[in-house]
Amino acid sequence: MNWFAKNVYIFTFVLILLCGTVATSSPDGSADWEKKTSVTITNGDLSVHFRDNSASPKILSGIQSLFNTKGASGFDAYDPGAKGASAGMNFEHIISGHRSRSNKFTPRHRKYDLFQLADKDSVVLVRDRKDSPWDVSSTLTYRVTAPHYIDVEFRCRAHNPSLFGRRRWGIFFFANYMNDVEDVALNFLGIERAGGQEKWIAADAPKGHPDWNRGGTYRHIDAAPLECDKDVDFRLNSWSYDYPRFTRPFYYGRAAHGMVLILMFNKTFSQDDQIRFSLFKFKVPRYPRPAWDFQYVVNKVEKDREYGFKGRLVWKRFVSAQDCLREYEKWQRQATSTENSRMIS
């Protein structure tokens, strides 16, 4: 299936989903979508195990395990110590700026069906609006790409924006519960203060903010803080450090056994949406196992409008900070080339 056909396929499925109908085959009839509880995909150096929500929150959806068979064959990127806190690219929260019991962990409950796509290297998690207390339908697609990449695309629509309160912003929060790491810090290019020069920053989520709880969030250089209602009692993920701030939408973390996890995104900050980086240290220092997380924020939720982002996860041997930057720049060039080809065709 070529790029255009595959994307028409995914777009058509999302439209069918929003209309409340289940799709069983691709529009061109080439292959069925296979509904799965779990799928293991091996491509290039990676072996990746994906799961649906059927056993959540005891066993979380998303990436259940991630191995680089060439770099560190017996070392799972994600925390193997507790099944209820062991996953990667796990859709954990939808959060608003007003007090709501739905601000915590709702994507981990109810149906979140997993399908393997026709190319066999991709899976998609599908969330129907009726299974979301926020009345949000969404898809989260993962593609394992040689030699050591997982490409990700998230799409969502909010069908009742009033559920997000008068402030109307929404955080879509994704977690990576890491196995042992060499250094808990998130490393990104950014500035340490207003007017500062871009440099490499090792951000370790220090104490200081009144809402600090074993971690915190970093925003883009152009982004403002998210404002909450005074009675909000779940501020763990909504507040952010004033500085440092990141300038480019990627970070890396140094894992054990000489490995590195790099996360990169196709967005930074705009009037519509933004990416933010989060680091939490609930197991640190007892265990060197932080959560290297991120947030996709819709700045003002509008009814039935599609929002989303694309990203890439890299799991390979660490070379250098410059090598991590080159990985981001390469992906950015590829994305630009693909978009230009699509527009020409």
N, C-alpha and C positions, 0 to 999 in steps of 0.2 A: 504494500500500500504506500503511495507516494505521500509527500508532506502535505499537499493540499487535501488529498482525499482523507488522510488521517484526521486533519483538523476539522474538516466538514463533519466527519464521523463523530468526533467528540462534541462539537457544537450542537449537532442534531440530537445527540443523546441528552445533553443538558436541557434542550428545549422540551424534549419528551418528558424528562424528569419533572420539569416545572409544571407540566400539564397533568402530572399524576399518572403517567403510563409507564410501564416497564419495557425497556428495549431489550431484545434478545439477539439481534444481529446488526452488523454494520449496514449502512445505507446501500453500499455497492454489492452487498451479498457475499463478500469474500470470506468472511469468517464470523463465528459467533463470539460474543462476549461471554466469558466463562465466569460464573459467580463462584467465589472461593471463600473459605474461611481463612486460609493462609496460602501463601505462594512463596517459593524460594526461586530466585532468579540469579543465575550465574552468567556474567558477561565480563570479558577482559579479566582483570585481577580481582574483581569483586564477586562475593557471594552474599546476597541480601535476602533476608526473610521478612516478608510483609504479613500483616494480620488485619482482620476486620475488627469490629467492635463487639463481637458476640460474647467474648469473655471479659470485656472491660467492665470495671476498672481493675480487675485482678490481673489481666493480661491486656496491655494497651494496644491500640491500633497504631498503624504507621509502620515504621521499620522496627521489627522486633530484634533483629541482630544484623550486624554488618562486619564482614571479614574481608581483609585484603589478603588473598592467598599467596601473593608474592612478597608483600612488605612485612606482614606479621601474621602468619597463617592461623595461629591459635588464639589470637587476641581479638575479642569482640570490642568494637568501638564503644558499645553501650553497656551500662552497668548490669552485670549478670547477678547481682546480689539480691535483688528484690523484684519479683515479677511485676508488682504494682507500681514500680518506679524504674522500669527498664524499657526504654523505647527511644527512637529517634524520629525527628520530624513528626512528632505526635501533636495533633490538634487538641490543645488542652483547655483553652478558655475562649469564651466570647465575653468581653467586659465593656460596660458602659460607664458613663460619668454620674450615674445616679444609683441610689441604694436599691439593690435587687439581689434576691437569693440566687438568681441565674447567672450572676457574675463569676461563679466558681464552677469549673469542671464540667459544664453541660455537654461539650462535644464528646466526652467519654461515656456518656449514657445514651441509651436507646440505639436504634439501628444506624449503622454506618457501613454499608455493604461494600465489599471488595470484589472487583472484577479484574480478570486478566485480559488484556487487549490482544488483538490479533497478531501483533508483532512478537508476542511472547516475552519481550523485554520490558513491557510496561504494565502497570496496574493502576487502577483508579478507585479511590474511595468515594462513594456517593452518599450524600446526606439529603434526605427529603425534608422539605419545610415542616411537615407534620411531626417530624422527630426532633425538631429544634425548638426549645422554649422561646427562642428569639424569632421564630418564624423566618429562619434563614435557610435557603437551599444552597448547597455547595458541592463542588467536586475538588478532589485533591489527587492529581496525577503524578506518578513517579515513573521515570524511565531510567533503567540501568544502562549506562553508556560506557563502552570501553575507552580507555583502560581502567579508570578508577573514578567514575562520575555517577552521580544520581541527579538527573534533571527533574525539576519539580515545577508544577503549575497549579496554582490555587485560583478557583473562580467561585464567586458567591453572589447571591442576590438577597436583599432584605425586603420582605413582603409587607412588613408593618413597622416602619421607622419609629413610630411612637413608642415602641418598646425600648428604644435607646434613650428615652428621656429628652428633656429640653435641650441638652447640650449636643445631642445627635451624633457624637463621635462613637466609634466602635473599635475596640482592640480585638484582633484575631491572633491568639497567642499560640506559639508552637514551641515544643520542648525537645531538647536533646539531653537525656540523662547519661552522662559520660561514664565510661569505665575509668580506670586509673589514668591520671594525666601527669605530665612532667611539671606543668605550671598551670594554675587555675585561671590565669588572666586571659581575657580576650585581647587580641592584638589587631589594631586597625590604624589606618592613616587618618589623622585628624589634627585638631588644634587643642592646645591645653588651656587657652584663654582667648578672650575677644581680641581679634587682630593678630593672633599668633600665626606662626608659619606652620604649614603642613609638615607633620613628622609621624614616625611610628610611635604609637602609644600602647602601653601594656596596661589595660584597665582591669582592676581587680575588685571593683565594687566595694569601696571602703565605707565604714560607718560615717555618720554625719547628718544625714537627712532624718527628720523626725519620723518618717514612715519606713525607714530602713528596716529590713527583716532578712538578714543573711544574704543580701544581694541588692541589685538595682539595675537601672536601664539607662542606656546612652542614646541620645537622639542626634539627628543630622544638624549640621552647622546652621541651616536656615530654619529649623523647626522651633516652635514655641512649646512650652509645657502644656500638657492636657489639664484642663480645669475640671474639678469634680464638685458635686454638691457637698455641702458641709457635713451631711449625715452619712456619707459613704463610709462603710466600715471595712472595705476591701480595697486598699490602696497599694498593695504589694507590687502590682505590675503597672500601675498608671502613672506614678511619679517618675521623674527622670532627673539625672544629674544635670546641673547647669553646664558644667564642663568636667572633663573634656567632651568634645563632640567629634563625630566622624565626618569625613569629607567625601569618602567613596564607599559605596554600598557592599562592602565585604569585610569579613574578619577571619582570622585563623586562630586556632588554639593548639598548643603543643601537647600531644598525648604521650602515654608511655610507649616503650618499645620503638622509639624513634619515629612515631607516626604523627601526622598532622590532619586536623579537620579544618577545612575551609568552607565557609558559607558565603555565597555571593548572590546578588539580587539585581533585577533590572530596573529598580526604582530607588530613589533616595527620598526626596520630599517634593510634594507639589500641593496645590490648593485642594486637590481631591484626596490624596492619600500619602502615606509615608511608611518607611521601614525604620524600626528601632531595634537595637541590640540589647539583650538582657543576659545577666550573669547571676546565678544563685548558688549559694555554697552551704546548703542544708546539711551535707555530709562532711564538709570540710571543717576542721582539720583531721577529724577522726579517720576519714577515708579521703584520698585525693580524687574525689569524684564530683565535680561541679555539674551544674546544668548550664550548658551553653545554648541559650535560647534566642528567639527573635520574635518580633511583633510586626504584624501588618495592620496598620491603622487606617481606617476610613475616617476622614476628618469631618464629614457631614453626610450621614447616611440618607440616601434618597430611595424612594419606593421603587422596587423592581429594577433598579439600575445594576448592571453587572460591574463588579469590582474584582480585582485580583492582581497577582504578581507571578513572575517566573523567577526561578532560582536554580542554583547548582550547588550540590554538596560534593566536595572532593575528599577522598579518604586514601592517603598514600604516605610514603616515606617523606619526612620533612627534609628539605634541602636548605632553604633560606627564606627570609622575609621577602626578598626580591623574587624568588621563585613563586611564592604565593601571589604576589602582585602580577606576575606574568600569567599565572593561571586565570586571574580575573580579567586581565586585558585580552587574553586569547578568547575567552568565552564572550566577552563584550563584542569583539570583532566578528565572531561567528554569528551572534545574534543580529548584529547590524546587517551582515551580508544576507542572512536568511530573510530578514524583513525587506531589504531592498529587492531581492529576487521575487518575493511574494507580490510586492507592489508592481513590479514590471510585468509579471505573469497575469 
